[in-house]
């Protein structure tokens, strides 16, 4: 006979000649001939020393266990005393009852939606995160969910999580804010064959996400081409001068003509306009010459107008002086004063009037 002590928190399995016999709990026990005991910690998972099926024949022992069977397409979330502990993968797991309170949540990985009651804080836990696919849709976005290349539904803004498996999951997102499309550096010919480079912009917004993403391939590129072709059509119907004068009218016409077309892309246009009209090198030089010629002509017209006004003024003054001798004398004195300001010294004799002598000095010798 042999005495064995089983302490608190332990349990013993008694074997006789290698075969399982019975289980013993806390306390002092006597072992018979050829019997031995294997002790187990009740806080640790149980690992069977022999085939588990042999031990399960003892119903008393079976009642002491949590036996967890995890299939190939499953995982099990294990909690100890309501705290998440681990993720169990495919296999068989045995835990002792009573001392620790266990909870197990079985997850079917063959589906994509997370329907189990799992605290969101655990989704970023390293043990669980590798089994989850996460997608973010910003506050200004919407997205379409595509499962195994089949459209499923529209996703509003938020965080979406799906179980990771062999099912293909894709999302395509669209920015719902007002956007701006730039059509830059378009080299076009006007009606009078002038080569110009146009910078054009379009402000738009996606209003139908299904049309934009599912019925159109690269809706932004198609919008670009639609606006580009409409712009080319209108530019070709105007001469260069008309183009420069009617930029705003052309932009409005392009806007009206493309509204219906872009609706098929799930897009609505709010505004568009010609930002710049840039002339090519040779055309720019020609336009500069035209501008210089126009400015010179304007300057000549102004000069001629001033000369005409000056001549008319002189003629009126002459008529007045002809009719009034005193006015004539005053005008002579005015000119003498102006001339005297510019000469350092003038000698006159007492012979004749001073004004007459000054006139004779400044007159041209014949």
DRENLOMI-213350 format. One record per residue (C-alpha): residue in three letters; x, y, z; residue number from 1. Coordinates in steps of 0.5 Angstrom, whole numbers, plus 500, padded with zeros to 3 digits. Each point is the difference from the previous one (the first is absolute). Layout:
residues N
- resn,xx,yy,zz,resi
- ALA,X,Y,Z,NUM
...
END
This chain:
residues 366
- resn,xx,yy,zz,resi
- UNK,500,500,500,1
- UNK,502,507,498,2
- UNK,497,507,503,3
- UNK,499,506,495,4
- UNK,498,507,502,5
- UNK,496,504,495,6
- UNK,501,507,502,7
- UNK,495,506,498,8
- UNK,500,502,493,9
- UNK,502,493,498,10
- UNK,497,493,497,11
- UNK,503,493,499,12
- UNK,498,495,495,13
- UNK,502,493,503,14
- UNK,503,495,495,15
- UNK,501,492,502,16
- UNK,505,497,496,17
- UNK,499,505,494,18
- UNK,493,500,500,19
- UNK,495,506,502,20
- UNK,497,498,507,21
- UNK,496,506,503,22
- UNK,501,507,502,23
- UNK,502,503,507,24
- UNK,498,507,502,25
- UNK,503,504,506,26
- UNK,502,496,506,27
- UNK,505,494,502,28
- UNK,499,494,497,29
- UNK,503,493,500,30
- UNK,502,496,494,31
- UNK,500,493,499,32
- UNK,505,495,497,33
- UNK,502,502,493,34
- UNK,497,507,500,35
- UNK,503,507,499,36
- UNK,497,507,499,37
- UNK,501,505,495,38
- UNK,498,507,503,39
- UNK,497,506,496,40
- UNK,500,507,502,41
- UNK,492,503,499,42
- UNK,502,506,497,43
- UNK,504,497,494,44
- UNK,497,497,494,45
- UNK,500,492,501,46
- UNK,504,496,495,47
- UNK,498,493,500,48
- UNK,506,495,502,49
- UNK,496,494,496,50
- UNK,494,500,495,51
- UNK,495,505,502,52
- UNK,494,495,498,53
- UNK,503,496,505,54
- UNK,499,505,505,55
- UNK,493,502,498,56
- UNK,498,494,502,57
- UNK,500,502,507,58
- UNK,494,505,501,59
- UNK,502,503,506,60
- UNK,507,502,497,61
- UNK,496,503,494,62
- UNK,495,504,504,63
- UNK,507,504,503,64
- UNK,502,502,493,65
- UNK,498,505,494,66
- UNK,501,496,494,67
- UNK,501,505,494,68
- UNK,500,497,493,69
- UNK,502,505,495,70
- UNK,499,499,492,71
- UNK,504,502,495,72
- UNK,496,505,498,73
- UNK,499,503,507,74
- UNK,504,504,505,75
- UNK,498,500,507,76
- UNK,501,506,505,77
- UNK,501,498,507,78
- UNK,499,505,506,79
- UNK,503,498,507,80
- UNK,495,504,505,81
- UNK,497,504,495,82
- UNK,507,502,497,83
- UNK,502,499,493,84
- UNK,506,495,501,85
- UNK,501,496,493,86
- UNK,498,498,493,87
- UNK,499,493,499,88
- UNK,501,497,493,89
- UNK,498,493,497,90
- UNK,501,495,505,91
- UNK,498,497,507,92
- UNK,501,504,507,93
- UNK,498,498,507,94
- UNK,500,504,506,95
- UNK,498,499,507,96
- UNK,493,502,503,97
- UNK,499,504,506,98
- UNK,506,503,502,99
- UNK,500,505,494,100
- UNK,494,503,497,101
- UNK,501,498,492,102
- UNK,496,503,495,103
- UNK,501,498,492,104
- UNK,497,503,494,105
- UNK,500,496,494,106
- UNK,501,504,493,107
- UNK,498,497,493,108
- UNK,506,503,496,109
- UNK,496,497,494,110
- UNK,496,506,500,111
- UNK,502,508,499,112
- UNK,496,504,505,113
- UNK,501,500,507,114
- UNK,494,498,504,115
- UNK,503,498,506,116
- UNK,499,504,506,117
- UNK,508,503,501,118
- UNK,502,506,503,119
- UNK,503,505,495,120
- UNK,506,501,504,121
- UNK,502,493,498,122
- UNK,500,501,493,123
- UNK,507,503,500,124
- UNK,503,495,505,125
- UNK,506,496,497,126
- UNK,497,493,501,127
- UNK,493,502,496,128
- UNK,502,505,496,129
- UNK,503,495,495,130
- UNK,494,497,498,131
- UNK,496,507,499,132
- UNK,500,504,493,133
- UNK,499,507,502,134
- UNK,498,506,495,135
- UNK,499,507,502,136
- UNK,495,505,496,137
- UNK,501,507,502,138
- UNK,495,505,502,139
- UNK,500,503,493,140
- UNK,499,494,496,141
- UNK,496,494,498,142
- UNK,502,493,498,143
- UNK,497,494,496,144
- UNK,501,493,503,145
- UNK,502,495,495,146
- UNK,500,493,503,147
- UNK,503,494,495,148
- UNK,500,505,494,149
- UNK,493,501,501,150
- UNK,497,507,502,151
- UNK,497,499,507,152
- UNK,498,507,503,153
- UNK,502,507,501,154
- UNK,504,502,507,155
- UNK,499,507,503,156
- UNK,505,503,504,157
- UNK,503,496,506,158
- UNK,505,494,501,159
- UNK,498,493,498,160
- UNK,503,493,502,161
- UNK,499,494,497,162
- UNK,503,493,501,163
- UNK,506,498,496,164
- UNK,499,494,496,165
- UNK,500,498,493,166
- UNK,494,504,498,167
- UNK,503,506,496,168
- UNK,498,507,503,169
- UNK,501,506,496,170
- UNK,497,507,501,171
- UNK,501,506,496,172
- UNK,499,507,503,173
- UNK,498,507,497,174
- UNK,501,507,502,175
- UNK,493,503,501,176
- UNK,503,507,501,177
- UNK,500,505,495,178
- UNK,506,499,495,179
- UNK,504,504,495,180
- UNK,502,497,493,181
- UNK,506,503,497,182
- UNK,501,500,492,183
- UNK,506,503,499,184
- UNK,505,502,494,185
- UNK,494,498,495,186
- UNK,503,502,493,187
- UNK,495,502,495,188
- UNK,498,504,494,189
- UNK,495,505,499,190
- UNK,496,502,494,191
- UNK,505,504,497,192
- UNK,506,495,501,193
- UNK,503,503,506,194
- UNK,504,495,505,195
- UNK,498,501,507,196
- UNK,501,497,507,197
- UNK,494,499,504,198
- UNK,500,499,508,199
- UNK,493,498,502,200
- UNK,496,498,506,201
- UNK,494,496,502,202
- UNK,497,500,507,203
- UNK,496,494,501,204
- UNK,497,495,506,205
- UNK,498,492,499,206
- UNK,493,499,502,207
- UNK,499,493,498,208
- UNK,505,495,502,209
- UNK,498,494,497,210
- UNK,500,504,493,211
- UNK,507,503,501,212
- UNK,503,493,503,213
- UNK,496,494,497,214
- UNK,497,503,493,215
- UNK,506,504,498,216
- UNK,507,498,500,217
- UNK,505,506,503,218
- UNK,494,505,500,219
- UNK,505,506,501,220
- UNK,504,498,493,221
- UNK,493,500,497,222
- UNK,498,506,503,223
- UNK,507,503,497,224
- UNK,499,498,493,225
- UNK,493,502,500,226
- UNK,502,507,502,227
- UNK,506,500,496,228
- UNK,496,499,493,229
- UNK,494,505,502,230
- UNK,506,505,501,231
- UNK,503,498,493,232
- UNK,494,501,497,233
- UNK,498,507,502,234
- UNK,507,503,499,235
- UNK,500,497,493,236
- UNK,494,505,499,237
- UNK,503,506,502,238
- UNK,506,505,497,239
- UNK,505,502,505,240
- UNK,497,507,501,241
- UNK,493,497,501,242
- UNK,503,495,505,243
- UNK,504,505,504,244
- UNK,493,504,501,245
- UNK,496,494,501,246
- UNK,503,496,505,247
- UNK,495,500,505,248
- UNK,494,498,495,249
- UNK,504,494,497,250
- UNK,501,498,507,251
- UNK,493,500,501,252
- UNK,498,497,494,253
- UNK,505,494,501,254
- UNK,496,499,507,255
- UNK,493,500,497,256
- UNK,502,495,495,257
- UNK,504,495,504,258
- UNK,495,500,506,259
- UNK,496,494,497,260
- UNK,505,496,498,261
- UNK,504,500,507,262
- UNK,494,498,503,263
- UNK,501,493,497,264
- UNK,506,500,504,265
- UNK,497,501,507,266
- UNK,503,507,500,267
- UNK,497,507,500,268
- UNK,504,507,498,269
- UNK,499,506,504,270
- UNK,505,505,496,271
- UNK,505,500,495,272
- UNK,504,505,497,273
- UNK,506,502,495,274
- UNK,506,502,505,275
- UNK,505,502,495,276
- UNK,501,501,492,277
- UNK,507,500,499,278
- UNK,503,501,493,279
- UNK,505,496,497,280
- UNK,507,503,499,281
- UNK,499,503,492,282
- UNK,493,502,502,283
- UNK,502,503,506,284
- UNK,505,505,496,285
- UNK,495,501,495,286
- UNK,495,502,505,287
- UNK,505,505,503,288
- UNK,502,503,494,289
- UNK,492,501,499,290
- UNK,499,503,507,291
- UNK,506,505,499,292
- UNK,498,502,493,293
- UNK,493,502,503,294
- UNK,503,503,506,295
- UNK,504,505,495,296
- UNK,494,501,496,297
- UNK,496,502,507,298
- UNK,506,505,502,299
- UNK,500,503,493,300
- UNK,493,501,500,301
- UNK,501,504,507,302
- UNK,506,504,497,303
- UNK,496,502,494,304
- UNK,494,502,505,305
- UNK,505,504,504,306
- UNK,503,503,494,307
- UNK,493,502,497,308
- UNK,498,503,507,309
- UNK,507,504,501,310
- UNK,499,503,493,311
- UNK,493,502,501,312
- UNK,502,503,506,313
- UNK,506,504,497,314
- UNK,495,502,494,315
- UNK,495,503,505,316
- UNK,505,504,504,317
- UNK,503,503,494,318
- UNK,493,502,498,319
- UNK,499,504,507,320
- UNK,507,503,499,321
- UNK,498,502,493,322
- UNK,494,504,503,323
- UNK,504,502,506,324
- UNK,506,504,500,325
- UNK,501,500,507,326
- UNK,499,493,501,327
- UNK,506,499,494,328
- UNK,505,504,504,329
- UNK,498,496,507,330
- UNK,502,494,496,331
- UNK,506,503,497,332
- UNK,502,501,507,333
- UNK,498,493,503,334
- UNK,505,497,494,335
- UNK,506,505,502,336
- UNK,499,498,507,337
- UNK,501,493,499,338
- UNK,506,501,495,339
- UNK,503,504,505,340
- UNK,500,495,506,341
- UNK,504,495,495,342
- UNK,506,506,499,343
- UNK,505,502,504,344
- UNK,501,507,498,345
- UNK,497,504,494,346
- UNK,503,507,498,347
- UNK,495,505,496,348
- UNK,501,508,498,349
- UNK,495,505,501,350
- UNK,499,500,493,351
- UNK,492,498,499,352
- UNK,496,496,505,353
- UNK,503,495,504,354
- UNK,495,495,498,355
- UNK,501,501,492,356
- UNK,508,499,502,357
- UNK,499,494,503,358
- UNK,495,497,494,359
- UNK,506,502,495,360
- UNK,505,497,505,361
- UNK,496,493,500,362
- UNK,498,501,492,363
- UNK,503,495,495,364
- UNK,505,504,496,365
- UNK,498,500,493,366
END
